[in-house]
Amino acid sequence: MAKQHKNPFKELEASLLEAPPGMKKKVMNDIAAAKLILDMASLFSINMGSALRRLFRTLGNH
């Protein structure tokens, strides 16, 4: 006879609890703030090189 093994993944799924609404809201706000910071950093770091090149190109022509 084959042995019956417990599936540990089903046990993990059964032990999951719903997060409190306040916690969900805090996590979503933190994620939104982090995304905003990353977007702002990306905007300034990517465009900064281009802006500096244009600045020096403009200054060199005068």
Rosetta blueprint (number, residue, H / E / L):
1 M L
2 A L
3 K L
4 Q L
5 H L
6 K L
7 N L
8 P H
9 F H
10 K H
11 E H
12 L H
13 E H
14 A H
15 S L
16 L L
17 L L
18 E L
19 A L
20 P L
21 P H
22 G H
23 M H
24 K H
25 K H
26 K H
27 V H
28 M H
29 N H
30 D H
31 I H
32 A H
33 A H
34 A H
35 K H
36 L H
37 I H
38 L H
39 D H
40 M H
41 A H
42 S H
43 L H
44 F H
45 S H
46 I H
47 N H
48 M H
49 G H
50 S H
51 A H
52 L H
53 R H
54 R H
55 L H
56 F H
57 R H
58 T H
59 L H
60 G H
61 N H
62 H L
